[in-house]
Amino acid sequence: MKNCIYKDLEAARLKNEYRLSIIKGVKNLSRSDLDTVELYAQTIEKSGSYFGLMEPRGNVAEVLNKYGYLSEKTHPLSGNFYR
């Protein structure tokens, strides 16, 4: 299911170059939001977390949550819980 996020992001980019997009019911996503969602998704897939990036908020966090990217995890070195 996580791989379809990239297909949905690409479809939204192709459909609306300059307008706001909707993905999985989350409205008012700008082109910058789509790029930010992709950055977070790639980072979480590579390292298992978004450690080193700001906590995602707003529409970006909603999209990542709907695709299952945001959940409580532990840091590999410290063992502390984070989102």
C-alpha positions as CSV (number, residue, x, y, z in Angstrom):
1,M,0.0,0.0,0.0
2,K,2.9,2.4,0.7
3,N,4.2,2.2,-2.9
4,C,0.9,3.6,-4.2
5,I,1.7,6.9,-2.5
6,Y,4.2,7.7,-5.3
7,K,1.6,6.8,-8.0
8,D,-1.0,9.0,-6.3
9,L,1.5,11.9,-5.9
10,E,2.5,11.7,-9.6
11,A,-1.1,11.6,-10.7
12,A,-1.9,14.6,-8.6
13,R,1.1,16.5,-10.1
14,L,0.2,15.7,-13.7
15,K,-3.5,16.5,-13.2
16,N,-3.1,19.8,-11.5
17,E,0.2,21.6,-12.2
18,Y,-0.8,24.9,-10.6
19,R,-4.0,24.2,-8.6
20,L,-4.5,22.6,-5.3
21,S,-4.8,18.8,-5.2
22,I,-6.8,16.2,-3.2
23,I,-5.2,12.9,-2.1
24,K,-7.2,10.3,-0.1
25,G,-9.7,13.0,1.0
26,V,-7.1,15.5,2.2
27,K,-7.9,18.7,0.4
28,N,-5.9,21.9,-0.4
29,L,-2.5,20.2,-1.1
30,S,-0.2,22.5,-2.9
31,R,2.6,21.4,-5.2
32,S,5.0,22.1,-2.4
33,D,3.0,19.9,-0.1
34,L,3.2,17.0,-2.6
35,D,6.9,17.4,-2.8
36,T,7.2,17.5,1.0
37,V,5.0,14.3,1.4
38,E,7.3,12.6,-1.1
39,L,10.4,13.7,0.9
40,Y,9.0,12.4,4.1
41,A,7.9,9.1,2.5
42,Q,11.3,8.5,1.0
43,T,13.1,9.4,4.3
44,I,10.8,7.1,6.4
45,E,11.3,4.2,3.9
46,K,15.1,4.6,4.0
47,S,15.7,5.1,7.7
48,G,12.5,3.9,9.3
49,S,11.7,7.3,10.7
50,Y,11.8,11.0,9.8
51,F,14.5,11.5,12.4
52,G,16.5,14.7,11.4
53,L,13.4,16.4,9.8
54,M,10.8,18.5,11.5
55,E,7.7,16.8,12.7
56,P,5.2,16.8,9.8
57,R,2.1,18.9,10.4
58,G,-1.2,19.9,8.8
59,N,-2.1,18.4,5.5
60,V,1.3,16.7,5.0
61,A,0.9,14.8,8.3
62,E,-2.7,13.8,7.3
63,V,-1.6,12.3,4.0
64,L,1.3,10.4,5.6
65,N,-1.0,9.1,8.3
66,K,-3.5,7.9,5.7
67,Y,-0.8,5.9,4.0
68,G,0.5,4.5,7.3
69,Y,3.8,6.2,7.4
70,L,3.4,7.9,10.8
71,S,3.3,5.6,13.7
72,E,5.2,5.2,17.0
73,K,8.6,3.8,16.5
74,T,11.8,3.6,18.5
75,H,15.1,5.2,17.6
76,P,17.7,2.5,16.7
77,L,20.4,4.0,19.0
78,S,18.6,5.5,22.0
79,G,15.5,3.3,22.1
80,N,13.3,6.3,22.8
81,F,9.8,6.4,21.3
82,Y,9.0,9.0,18.8
83,R,6.3,9.5,16.0
